[in-house]
Amino acid sequence: MADKTLVFSDQEQMKIEAMLIDKDGAEALRYLAELVDRFNPHLGHACGPKAAEGPPGQG
């Protein structure tokens, strides 16, 4: 698996700090679920969404 780097805005950092201060586990879990999308590649940006949906080598 390739290394990934996430960049958080000031607002996102404050949200994370607030969850830690409040010890809000449920909110933290929801936020981590949102972050999973940032780890996964978003196919179709370079070749368009249709190429990403088709079989490999067809876009």
Stockholm file with secondary structure:
# STOCKHOLM 1.0

chainA/1-59         MADKTLVFSDQEQMKIEAMLIDKDGAEALRYLAELVDRFNPHLGHACGPKAAEGPPGQG
#=GR chainA/1-59 SS CCCCCCCCCHHHHHHHHHHHHHTCHHHHHHHHHHHHHHHSCCTTTTTCHHHHHSCTTCC
#=GC SS_cons        CCCCCCCCCHHHHHHHHHHHHHTCHHHHHHHHHHHHHHHSCCTTTTTCHHHHHSCTTCC
//
